[in-house]
């Protein structure tokens, strides 16, 4: 069956970095665009970053441009989100998505 398993979340101080990973299985990973989304308490889920199937195209939410980088490894069937210069407002549960499938989420908490 399809699985998307996120990892790499945690509690960090403002200004720190984290790298999220999402390992995919059960579908043809290399043929699908992938994306990262986040949901903060009391807010709607929002798109953070997306990457095309080959990795050649990416796009980002304005709030993370210049700080976050999405990448993928089509051999390892994994998509990454490198998050630098983290801010308290980045605190949320982060989810990866591929096609119609969602991971279970990983918590990122940034303290001030």
N, C-alpha and C positions, 0 to 999 in steps of 0.2 A: 504494500500500500504506500501511498504518498506520505513522506515525512519531511518536514522542515524543522530543524532543531537549532535554535539560537543558543549562543553562549557568549560569554565575555562581559556581561553586565557586572555592575557592582556599585559600591559607594566610594566616591572620590571627592576631592576638594576642587573648588573652582580653579580653572587653569590647567587642570590635569588632562590626561589623554586616556582613552579606552579604545580597544579594537573589538568590535562585535563580529562574530562569525555565524553563518547560517549554513549548515550542512544539509543538502537536499538528497533525497532518494525516492525512487518509485515513479519518476517521470523523466522525460528526456530534457535534462537541465539545460543543455547547451543550445536548445532551440527556443528558449523562452527568455524574455526580459525578466529581470528581477528588481525588486524594490524593497526599501526599508521604510517603515511607517512608525509613528509613535503616538502614544495616547497618554496624556497627563490626566491626573484626577480631575473630574468635572469637565473635561474638554473632549471634543470629538477627535477621533483618530485622524492624523494628518500624514501626508506624504513627506518624507524627509529627503529621499534620494532614489533615483532609478538608474538602471544600467541596461543597455541593449544586450541581446543574446551573445553578441561577439565581444562585448565590452567596449566597442568603439564609440558609443555615444552614452553620455551621462547627463543627468540634470538634477538640480538640487532646489530645495526650498530656499527662499531668500534668507531665512533666518540662520541657515547653516553654511551658506556659500563661503568658501575660503577657509572654513574650519573642518568640515567633514569631507571625506573622500570615500566613494563607493568603488569597489573593484570586485572582480570575480575570477575564479580559476575553474575553467571548464573541464579540466582533468580531475580535479578533486571534487567537483560538483559543489562548490562552496562560494558563497558571496560574502563579502566583508564590508564593514563600515568602520573606517578609521575616524575617530572623533578626537579632535584636538581643541585646546583652549575651551574646555567645557565650562558652561555657565549654569547657574542654578535653574534657569528656565529650560534647560535641556532635560531636566528630570522628567522621566516618563517610563512607561513600558514600551520597549522597542520590539517591533515585529518585522519579520521578513515575509515577503509574498512572492510567489511564483505562479503565474497563470491564475488559477482560481484558488490556489492553496495558500494557507496562512500557517506560520509557525505559532508556537505557544506563547512566545514573548519572553523577553529578558529585561529585568528591572535595571534602570540606570538612575542613580541618585547622585546629584551634585550638590555638595554643601558649600555655603558661602563662607 
